[in-house]
Amino acid sequence: MSRKQIKRIIAAGTVLIVLMCAAVTYSLLFNEGRMVYLTDLRTYQFSVRDLPMLIVGVLLLVYIVCLSVFFTRLALQSPPAARTYTWRLPPALGLAGFAGFAGFLGFWTYSQDGVIFPFIFFACFGFFGFFYEGKLSHTLEDEMFAQNRQRAELAALRTGFVLLALMVCLADTGMLSHDLEWCAVFMTAGCSLICGLVAFLSQYLLYRYEKQE
């Protein structure tokens, strides 16, 4: 692990801790400690004031998932000096992407208990990218491969940024701007889908560039 990677992990964790402290303080002072103290999901009703805690919760989940994926890859790969090929991965692992369909449970939990947390599972659609990563198992990591990876990640991030900007515009100018509850549902589900799409595209495009298809 390079120093640059360590600094990024620490910086992201520090920002997340600051945001968490701010959200908890806000909830305790202005929202009666909702989402801080133990909450009964059967009687929970969404409030706009719950958004800071919900957003921080989503960011925390994304941070944990990213750390898990990063350290798993780090543990499976060979030492940098001896590693010249990509790590081995069975394409069948891409079936984990079907976990993303669990996000549709959010429509049921929201209608029943006002809970929007399950929409976060839409981010799991990104696991479909493991299929293409597996098809590139034991590929020589030469200079061309590094360039293709950078190109694929950049294209995926650009797509995600455009979709995120479009989603914010729709939430601000459409009917959702008059219904904050559905706006929260739209933003949670949309951000999760974009995260999954970016993760999938980065692997899919890398496969396309490598195979020149």
C-alpha positions in Angstrom: 0.0 0.0 0.0 1.5 3.4 -1.0 1.6 6.5 1.1 -0.8 8.2 -1.2 -3.4 5.5 -0.7 -3.0 5.6 3.0 -3.4 9.4 3.0 -6.6 9.1 0.9 -8.1 6.5 3.3 -7.2 8.6 6.4 -8.5 11.8 4.7 -11.8 10.2 3.7 -12.2 8.7 7.2 -11.5 12.0 8.9 -14.0 13.8 6.7 -16.6 11.1 7.5 -16.0 11.4 11.2 -16.4 15.2 11.1 -19.7 14.8 9.2 -20.9 12.1 11.6 -20.2 14.3 14.6 -21.9 17.3 13.0 -25.0 15.1 12.1 -25.2 13.6 15.6 -24.8 17.1 17.2 -27.6 18.4 14.9 -29.9 15.5 15.8 -29.3 15.9 19.5 -29.8 19.6 19.5 -32.6 20.1 16.9 -34.2 16.8 16.2 -34.7 15.2 19.6 -31.9 12.7 19.0 -33.8 10.9 16.2 -31.6 8.4 14.4 -29.1 8.6 17.2 -31.0 6.8 19.9 -32.5 3.4 19.2 -35.3 3.8 16.7 -38.3 1.5 16.3 -38.6 0.9 12.6 -42.2 -0.2 12.9 -43.3 3.3 14.1 -40.7 5.4 12.4 -41.9 8.2 10.2 -39.6 10.1 7.9 -38.8 13.7 8.7 -36.8 16.1 6.6 -34.7 16.7 9.8 -33.5 13.1 9.6 -31.7 13.7 6.3 -28.3 14.6 7.8 -28.2 11.3 9.7 -29.4 9.3 6.7 -26.9 10.9 4.3 -24.0 10.3 6.7 -25.3 6.7 7.1 -25.1 6.2 3.4 -21.6 7.7 3.2 -20.5 5.4 6.0 -21.8 2.3 4.3 -20.1 3.3 1.0 -16.9 3.9 2.9 -17.0 0.5 4.6 -17.8 -1.2 1.2 -14.9 0.6 -0.5 -12.5 -0.3 2.3 -13.6 -4.0 2.2 -13.1 -4.2 -1.6 -9.8 -2.4 -1.4 -8.3 -4.6 1.4 -9.6 -7.7 -0.2 -7.8 -6.9 -3.4 -4.7 -5.9 -1.5 -4.7 -9.3 0.4 -5.1 -11.3 -2.8 -2.6 -9.6 -5.0 1.1 -10.5 -5.0 3.9 -8.2 -3.8 4.3 -5.2 -6.1 7.9 -6.2 -7.1 6.8 -9.7 -8.3 3.3 -8.9 -9.6 3.1 -8.4 -13.4 -0.4 -9.9 -13.9 -3.8 -9.1 -12.7 -5.2 -11.1 -9.8 -7.3 -14.2 -10.5 -11.0 -13.8 -10.1 -13.8 -16.2 -11.2 -16.2 -14.4 -13.6 -19.1 -16.1 -11.7 -18.5 -13.7 -8.9 -20.3 -11.2 -11.0 -23.5 -12.9 -10.0 -23.2 -10.9 -6.7 -24.6 -8.0 -8.7 -28.0 -9.6 -8.4 -28.0 -8.3 -4.8 -28.7 -4.9 -6.3 -32.3 -6.0 -6.9 -32.7 -5.9 -3.1 -32.9 -2.2 -3.5 -36.5 -2.5 -4.9 -37.4 -3.6 -1.3 -37.1 0.1 -0.5 -40.4 0.8 -2.2 -42.1 -1.6 0.1 -40.3 -0.6 3.3 -41.0 3.1 2.5 -44.7 2.5 2.0 -45.0 0.4 5.1 -42.6 2.1 7.6 -41.2 5.1 5.9 -37.7 3.5 5.8 -35.6 4.3 2.7 -32.4 2.4 3.7 -32.9 -0.6 1.3 -32.5 1.7 -1.7 -28.7 1.7 -0.9 -28.6 -1.9 -2.2 -28.9 -0.5 -5.7 -25.1 0.2 -5.4 -24.6 -3.6 -5.4 -25.3 -3.6 -9.2 -21.7 -2.6 -9.5 -20.7 -6.1 -8.5 -21.7 -7.2 -12.1 -18.4 -5.7 -13.0 -16.6 -8.6 -11.4 -17.7 -10.7 -14.4 -15.6 -8.6 -16.7 -12.8 -8.3 -14.2 -12.8 -12.1 -14.0 -12.5 -12.3 -17.8 -9.3 -10.3 -17.5 -7.8 -12.6 -14.9 -4.1 -13.2 -15.2 -3.7 -10.4 -17.8 -0.3 -8.8 -18.1 -0.3 -5.4 -16.5 1.9 -3.6 -18.9 1.9 0.1 -19.8 -1.0 -0.3 -22.2 -3.1 -2.0 -19.6 -2.5 0.8 -17.1 -3.5 3.4 -19.8 -6.7 1.5 -20.6 -7.6 1.2 -16.9 -7.1 5.0 -16.4 -9.1 5.7 -19.5 -11.9 3.4 -18.4 -12.1 4.8 -14.9 -12.1 8.4 -16.3 -14.9 7.6 -18.7 -17.0 5.9 -15.9 -16.5 8.9 -13.6 -17.5 11.3 -16.3 -20.7 9.4 -16.9 -21.5 9.3 -13.2 -20.9 13.0 -12.9 -23.2 13.8 -15.8 -25.9 11.6 -14.4 -25.5 13.1 -10.9 -25.8 16.6 -12.2 -28.9 15.6 -14.2 -30.4 14.0 -11.2 -29.9 17.1 -9.0 -31.5 19.3 -11.7 -34.5 17.0 -11.9 -34.9 17.0 -8.1 -34.7 20.8 -8.0 -37.0 21.7 -10.9 -39.5 18.9 -11.1 -42.4 17.8 -8.9 -40.0 16.3 -6.4 -39.0 19.8 -5.3 -42.5 20.1 -3.7 -42.3 16.7 -2.0 -39.3 16.4 0.2 -40.0 12.8 1.2 -40.0 11.6 -2.4 -37.1 13.8 -3.1 -35.1 11.9 -0.4 -36.2 8.6 -1.9 -35.2 9.8 -5.4 -31.8 11.1 -4.3 -30.9 8.0 -2.2 -31.9 5.5 -5.0 -30.4 7.7 -7.7 -27.0 8.1 -5.9 -26.9 4.4 -5.2 -27.6 3.5 -8.8 -24.9 5.9 -10.0 -22.4 4.4 -7.7 -23.2 0.9 -9.0 -23.1 2.1 -12.6 -19.7 3.8 -12.2 -18.2 0.6 -10.6 -19.6 -1.5 -13.4 -18.6 0.7 -16.2 -15.0 1.0 -15.0 -14.6 -2.8 -15.4 -16.7 -3.2 -18.5 -14.9 -0.4 -20.4 -11.5 -1.8 -19.4 -12.5 -5.1 -20.8 -13.7 -3.5 -24.0 -10.5 -1.5 -24.4 -8.3 -4.5 -23.7 -10.1 -6.8 -26.1 -10.7 -4.0 -28.6 -14.3 -5.0 -29.0 
